[in-house]
Amino acid sequence: MDFSSINWLAVVASVIASMLIGSIWYSPAVFYKTWLAGLGKSWEDRPQGPMVMIYVFTIIASLVEAVALAFIIQTMGSTTLAGGAMAGFMIWLGFVAPTNLVNKLFAGHGWKVWLIEAGNHLVYLIVAGAILGAWH
């Protein structure tokens, strides 16, 4: 793994995309209330107060994911927008979606929660893959 071969601006753009997609996806106007209900929680049960550490760890997780995706895209030779998007989709299909599905089903959260969570990851990985594939 050659970290100097990574386009760090593309990685940063991917992390920003992750935060934007997540903030829209999990906004109360889109899926947040449905997601909470699927988890068996009410609006009053949502996290409140300072959430700095949640965002710090979310950004770190997105950074790790973007760097790993950049390496995978390079390894696959998918250095186009479409190739990067396809790499993101295949990672979602082969690793994220099935793992998340098993976790949600065993936790008793069901299909709706899985669709919301996996859908967010699908959109992010396709967008990040497109960014990293096109901007190398």
C-alpha positions in Angstrom: 0.0 0.0 0.0 1.5 3.2 -1.2 -0.2 6.1 0.7 1.5 8.6 -1.6 -0.5 7.2 -4.5 -3.8 8.4 -2.9 -5.4 11.6 -4.0 -6.0 13.1 -0.5 -8.2 15.8 -1.9 -10.5 13.2 -3.4 -10.5 11.4 0.0 -11.5 14.6 1.8 -14.2 15.2 -0.8 -15.5 11.7 -0.2 -15.6 12.3 3.6 -17.5 15.5 3.0 -19.9 13.6 0.7 -20.4 11.1 3.4 -21.3 13.7 5.9 -23.6 15.5 3.5 -25.4 12.3 2.4 -25.8 11.2 5.9 -27.1 14.5 7.2 -29.8 14.5 4.4 -30.6 10.8 4.7 -31.0 10.9 8.4 -32.8 14.2 8.6 -36.2 14.2 10.3 -37.8 15.1 6.9 -36.3 12.0 5.2 -35.6 8.8 7.2 -34.7 9.7 10.8 -38.1 9.3 12.4 -38.8 6.1 10.5 -35.4 4.7 11.4 -35.9 5.6 15.1 -39.3 3.9 15.1 -37.8 0.8 13.5 -35.3 0.7 16.3 -38.1 0.8 18.8 -37.3 4.4 19.9 -39.3 7.5 19.9 -38.3 11.1 19.0 -37.7 11.7 22.7 -35.2 8.9 22.8 -32.9 10.4 20.2 -29.4 11.5 21.3 -29.4 15.0 22.7 -26.8 17.3 24.0 -23.2 17.6 22.8 -22.5 15.0 20.0 -19.0 16.0 19.3 -17.5 12.6 19.8 -20.2 10.9 17.6 -19.2 13.2 14.8 -15.5 12.8 15.3 -15.8 9.0 15.1 -18.1 9.3 12.1 -15.6 11.4 10.3 -12.8 9.0 11.2 -14.8 6.1 10.0 -15.6 7.9 6.7 -11.9 8.7 6.3 -10.9 5.0 6.8 -13.6 3.9 4.4 -12.5 6.4 1.8 -8.8 5.5 2.0 -9.7 1.7 1.8 -12.0 2.4 -1.2 -9.2 4.4 -2.9 -6.8 1.5 -2.6 -9.4 -1.0 -3.9 -10.2 1.3 -6.8 -6.5 1.5 -7.7 -6.0 -2.2 -7.3 -9.0 -2.9 -9.6 -7.8 -0.3 -12.1 -11.2 1.3 -11.9 -9.8 4.8 -12.4 -12.9 6.3 -14.1 -16.1 7.8 -12.6 -18.1 4.7 -13.7 -15.4 2.3 -12.6 -15.1 3.9 -9.2 -18.9 3.9 -8.8 -19.1 0.3 -9.8 -16.3 -0.6 -7.2 -18.3 1.3 -4.5 -21.4 -0.6 -5.5 -19.7 -4.0 -5.5 -18.1 -3.3 -2.0 -21.6 -2.4 -0.8 -23.2 -5.5 -2.4 -20.5 -8.0 -1.3 -19.6 -6.7 2.2 -21.7 -3.9 3.6 -25.2 -5.0 2.6 -25.0 -8.6 3.7 -23.1 -7.9 6.9 -25.5 -5.1 7.9 -28.5 -7.3 7.0 -27.4 -10.1 9.3 -26.8 -7.6 12.1 -30.2 -6.0 11.7 -32.1 -9.3 11.5 -30.4 -10.8 14.6 -30.9 -7.6 16.5 -34.6 -7.8 15.6 -34.6 -4.5 13.8 -36.1 -6.0 10.6 -36.0 -5.0 6.9 -37.1 -1.4 7.2 -34.1 -0.4 9.4 -31.8 -2.4 7.1 -33.1 -0.7 4.0 -32.6 2.7 5.5 -29.1 2.0 6.8 -27.9 0.0 3.8 -29.4 2.5 1.5 -27.3 5.3 3.1 -24.2 3.2 2.7 -25.1 2.3 -0.9 -25.5 6.0 -2.0 -22.3 7.0 -0.2 -20.1 4.2 -1.6 -21.3 4.9 -5.1 -20.7 8.6 -4.8 -17.3 8.1 -3.0 -16.3 5.5 -5.6 -17.2 7.9 -8.4 -15.2 10.7 -6.8 -12.2 8.5 -6.1 -12.3 6.8 -9.5 -12.7 10.0 -11.5 -10.3 12.2 -9.4 -7.1 10.2 -9.2 
